[in-house]
Structures are given as C-alpha cells and as structure tokens.
Amino acid sequence: MKAQIKQHLLSGRSITIIEALREYGCHCLPSCIRELSQEGMLIERRDIERISSITGRPFRFARYSLTKQAPKLLEGNK
C-alpha cells in the first residue's frame, strides 16, 4: 500500500485521505506520508477548505503532493 502511494506521488499526482482509501484501501494516509517523508521523499501538505453540499458548513481536508523541488532531487540521484 505504501509503495502504491509512493508511485502515485511520483507520477505527479496529489492525493487526499478519501482518494487513498478508495484507490488503495489505505486507512491511514498520514502514517504512510510520514513514513515516506522519513525515507527522504519531500512531501507537502496543503489544507483545503470546502463547503458541504449537504450541511452547508465548512469542512477541511489535506491534500498531499511532492514538493516542487522533489523531481529535481530525484533526477540528481540517478
């Protein structure tokens, strides 16, 4: 599962907790993100706020992606 999340990020896509659960069955994305960060991946967290179409109240969620510097650093390791 962590390897799938890593490949998802390396492909240039970002991911949320709901996407990780739906696509990869990952129930704890922040834990996977922390482990990947400890392995050297440069991952940024962006907090997003939306208004619920059901309740009309605001809610927040995190979207994770590789930092803009990450592709350059990965190319340097080849």
ROTOR-798489 format. One record per residue (C-alpha): residue number from 1; residue in one letter; z, x, y. Coordinates in nm, 2 decimals. Layout:
BEGIN
{seq NUM&type a&up Z&east X&north Y}
...
//
This chain:
BEGIN
{seq 1&type m&up 0.00&east 0.00&north 0.00}
{seq 2&type k&up 0.09&east 0.28&north 0.24}
{seq 3&type a&up -0.24&east 0.45&north 0.16}
{seq 4&type q&up -0.43&east 0.13&north 0.24}
{seq 5&type i&up -0.26&east 0.10&north 0.57}
{seq 6&type k&up -0.34&east 0.47&north 0.64}
{seq 7&type q&up -0.71&east 0.41&north 0.56}
{seq 8&type h&up -0.71&east 0.10&north 0.78}
{seq 9&type l&up -0.58&east 0.30&north 1.08}
{seq 10&type l&up -0.81&east 0.60&north 1.01}
{seq 11&type s&up -1.11&east 0.36&north 1.01}
{seq 12&type g&up -1.03&east 0.30&north 1.38}
{seq 13&type r&up -0.88&east -0.04&north 1.34}
{seq 14&type s&up -0.54&east -0.16&north 1.46}
{seq 15&type i&up -0.30&east -0.37&north 1.26}
{seq 16&type t&up -0.02&east -0.63&north 1.30}
{seq 17&type i&up 0.25&east -0.73&north 1.06}
{seq 18&type i&up 0.07&east -1.05&north 0.97}
{seq 19&type e&up -0.26&east -0.87&north 0.91}
{seq 20&type a&up -0.08&east -0.61&north 0.69}
{seq 21&type l&up 0.08&east -0.90&north 0.49}
{seq 22&type r&up -0.25&east -1.09&north 0.44}
{seq 23&type e&up -0.48&east -0.79&north 0.37}
{seq 24&type y&up -0.25&east -0.56&north 0.18}
{seq 25&type g&up 0.06&east -0.75&north 0.08}
{seq 26&type c&up 0.27&east -0.52&north 0.29}
{seq 27&type h&up 0.60&east -0.70&north 0.37}
{seq 28&type c&up 0.75&east -0.42&north 0.59}
{seq 29&type l&up 0.48&east -0.27&north 0.81}
{seq 30&type p&up 0.72&east -0.09&north 1.05}
{seq 31&type s&up 0.86&east 0.10&north 0.75}
{seq 32&type c&up 0.51&east 0.21&north 0.64}
{seq 33&type i&up 0.43&east 0.31&north 1.00}
{seq 34&type r&up 0.75&east 0.52&north 1.03}
{seq 35&type e&up 0.66&east 0.70&north 0.70}
{seq 36&type l&up 0.31&east 0.77&north 0.82}
{seq 37&type s&up 0.44&east 0.90&north 1.15}
{seq 38&type q&up 0.68&east 1.13&north 0.97}
{seq 39&type e&up 0.38&east 1.26&north 0.77}
{seq 40&type g&up 0.21&east 1.36&north 1.10}
{seq 41&type m&up 0.00&east 1.06&north 1.20}
{seq 42&type l&up 0.01&east 0.98&north 1.57}
{seq 43&type i&up 0.05&east 0.60&north 1.58}
{seq 44&type e&up 0.12&east 0.40&north 1.89}
{seq 45&type r&up 0.28&east 0.06&north 1.91}
{seq 46&type r&up 0.16&east -0.20&north 2.16}
{seq 47&type d&up 0.38&east -0.51&north 2.22}
{seq 48&type i&up 0.17&east -0.82&north 2.27}
{seq 49&type e&up 0.29&east -1.15&north 2.41}
{seq 50&type r&up 0.12&east -1.48&north 2.35}
{seq 51&type i&up 0.20&east -1.85&north 2.40}
{seq 52&type s&up 0.24&east -2.05&north 2.08}
{seq 53&type s&up -0.02&east -2.33&north 2.05}
{seq 54&type i&up 0.24&east -2.53&north 1.85}
{seq 55&type t&up 0.56&east -2.49&north 2.06}
{seq 56&type g&up 0.41&east -2.37&north 2.39}
{seq 57&type r&up 0.67&east -2.10&north 2.40}
{seq 58&type p&up 0.60&east -1.73&north 2.43}
{seq 59&type f&up 0.63&east -1.50&north 2.13}
{seq 60&type r&up 0.59&east -1.13&north 2.08}
{seq 61&type f&up 0.45&east -0.91&north 1.81}
{seq 62&type a&up 0.35&east -0.54&north 1.77}
{seq 63&type r&up 0.00&east -0.40&north 1.71}
{seq 64&type y&up -0.02&east -0.05&north 1.57}
{seq 65&type s&up -0.31&east 0.19&north 1.61}
{seq 66&type l&up -0.38&east 0.56&north 1.61}
{seq 67&type t&up -0.33&east 0.72&north 1.95}
{seq 68&type k&up -0.65&east 0.82&north 2.14}
{seq 69&type q&up -0.56&east 1.19&north 2.06}
{seq 70&type a&up -0.54&east 1.14&north 1.69}
{seq 71&type p&up -0.91&east 1.16&north 1.60}
{seq 72&type k&up -0.94&east 1.50&north 1.78}
{seq 73&type l&up -0.63&east 1.63&north 1.60}
{seq 74&type l&up -0.77&east 1.51&north 1.26}
{seq 75&type e&up -1.10&east 1.68&north 1.33}
{seq 76&type g&up -0.92&east 2.01&north 1.40}
{seq 77&type n&up -0.76&east 2.00&north 1.06}
{seq 78&type k&up -1.09&east 2.00&north 0.88}
//
